[in-house]
């Protein structure tokens, strides 16, 4: 279930992005979907049937940690794009 928290973030940011288009929000949405996909692949890799592990609380906490790291890394990217004109032009994070 560690995929549930980043997936919830992806769904929320997708809904917001559909109303308010922006490159920064698009990148955050993609990163959340990537985190959720990572969780699903991890569950399949470890042979956890129906994508649920034995310790659901621990899994949800791991999902929260993954989501926090994604959000933190996204924030660093946005801040760095504002201070570095080359990065801002390269990945087009101007909106």
Secondary structure, DSSP 8 states (H G I E B T S, - for coil): -THHHHHHHHHHHHHHHHHS--HHHHHHHHHHHHHHHHHHHHHHHTT-GGG--S-HHHHHHHHHHHHHHHHHHHHHHHHHHHH-HHHHHHHT---
